[in-house]
Amino acid sequence: MATVGSIIRAKPDQHVHVIAPSATMREALEIMARHNIGALLVMEDGQIVGIVTERDYARKCILKGRSSRETRVRELMTSPVLYVGPDESNENCMALMTENRLRHLPVLDGEKLVGLVSIGDLVKDIISEQQFVIRQLEHYIAGGHG
């Protein structure tokens, strides 16, 4: 199974979008909408201090009658943030995300942020790997061995 580092390198857009904890949720939502993403890492002084997602907005802001123009990211973000290293396997990341009900997982190489993987990225990788195995088995069955 692939490492999360190889999954990140294969992504067409490896840029990780970030926001400051002092920003409004309206600003966060505008960035997410503009880039068609569901989460932003919250950074302060070069350090990850949280993560904020569309789900956070829906459950902690809208359902509680709060305004996205007045609510600060720091009020809704999840902190501390779980993360993995680039050598972590897809399988271990999937287990960590499932156990902790996460959809996004930052990837750090030491203290350096190298990417953000979503559950969708991991599922896409698994499907690709399975399709490769199926093609190989079909080729073998059809007499392409030897």
C-alpha positions in Angstrom: 0.0 0.0 0.0 1.2 3.5 -0.8 2.6 6.0 1.7 0.8 9.2 2.4 3.8 11.1 1.0 3.4 9.4 -2.4 -0.3 10.2 -2.4 0.5 13.9 -1.7 3.1 14.0 -4.5 0.5 12.5 -6.9 -2.1 15.2 -6.2 -2.5 17.8 -8.9 -2.7 20.6 -6.3 -0.4 20.1 -3.4 -0.9 23.5 -2.0 -2.3 23.5 1.6 -4.7 26.4 2.2 -4.4 28.1 5.6 -6.1 30.7 7.6 -5.4 32.7 10.8 -7.3 32.0 13.9 -8.4 35.7 14.1 -10.1 35.5 10.6 -13.9 35.3 10.4 -15.7 32.1 9.5 -17.0 34.1 6.5 -13.4 34.5 5.2 -12.8 30.8 5.8 -15.9 29.8 3.9 -15.0 32.1 1.0 -11.5 30.4 0.7 -13.0 26.9 0.9 -15.6 27.8 -1.8 -13.0 29.5 -4.0 -10.8 26.4 -4.0 -13.5 23.8 -3.7 -12.1 22.3 -0.5 -13.7 21.3 2.8 -11.0 22.3 5.4 -8.4 24.9 6.2 -5.4 24.5 8.5 -5.3 27.2 11.1 -1.8 28.7 11.3 -0.3 31.2 13.7 3.3 32.2 13.7 4.2 29.4 11.3 2.6 26.7 13.6 -0.5 24.6 13.1 -2.9 25.6 15.9 -6.1 24.0 14.6 -8.2 22.9 11.6 -11.5 24.3 10.6 -14.0 22.5 8.3 -17.3 23.0 6.7 -18.7 20.6 9.2 -17.4 22.8 12.1 -19.3 25.7 10.5 -22.5 23.7 10.1 -22.6 22.2 13.5 -20.9 24.9 15.7 -22.1 28.1 13.9 -25.2 27.7 11.8 -27.0 25.3 14.1 -26.3 27.6 17.1 -27.6 30.7 15.3 -24.2 32.4 15.1 -23.1 34.7 12.3 -20.2 33.7 10.0 -19.3 37.4 9.7 -18.8 37.8 13.5 -17.6 34.3 14.5 -13.8 33.9 14.6 -12.1 30.8 13.2 -10.5 30.2 16.7 -14.0 29.8 18.2 -14.9 26.8 15.9 -11.6 25.2 15.0 -10.6 21.8 16.2 -7.4 21.8 18.3 -5.0 20.1 18.8 -4.7 18.6 15.3 -3.8 15.0 14.7 -1.2 14.5 12.0 1.0 11.9 10.3 4.4 11.7 8.7 5.0 11.2 5.0 6.1 7.6 5.5 2.7 6.6 7.1 0.7 4.0 5.1 -2.6 4.7 3.5 -4.1 1.9 5.7 -2.8 3.5 9.0 -4.1 6.9 7.9 -7.5 5.4 7.1 -7.7 3.7 10.5 -6.7 6.9 12.3 -9.2 9.0 10.4 -12.0 6.4 11.0 -11.3 6.0 14.7 -11.2 9.8 15.2 -14.0 10.7 12.8 -11.7 12.9 10.7 -11.9 13.8 7.0 -8.6 15.7 6.7 -5.2 14.9 8.0 -2.1 17.1 7.8 1.2 15.5 6.9 4.3 16.8 8.6 7.9 15.9 7.8 9.5 16.8 11.1 8.0 20.2 11.8 7.5 21.1 8.2 4.0 20.9 6.7 4.2 18.9 3.4 0.5 18.4 2.7 -3.0 17.6 3.7 -4.8 14.4 2.7 -8.5 13.9 2.7 -10.4 10.7 3.2 -11.2 11.0 -0.5 -7.5 11.1 -1.5 -7.0 7.9 0.5 -10.0 6.1 -1.1 -9.0 7.2 -4.6 -5.5 5.7 -4.0 -7.0 2.4 -2.8 -9.3 2.2 -5.8 -6.4 2.9 -8.1 -4.3 0.1 -6.5 -7.2 -2.4 -6.7 -7.8 -1.6 -10.4 -4.1 -2.2 -11.1 -4.3 -5.6 -9.3 -7.5 -6.5 -11.3 -5.7 -5.7 -14.6 -2.8 -7.8 -13.6 -5.0 -10.7 -12.7 -7.0 -10.4 -15.9 -3.8 -10.4 -17.9 -2.6 -13.5 -16.1 -5.9 -15.3 -16.5 -5.9 -14.4 -20.2 -2.6 -16.3 -20.7 -0.3 -13.3 -20.5 1.9 -15.0 -17.9 5.3 -16.5 -18.7 
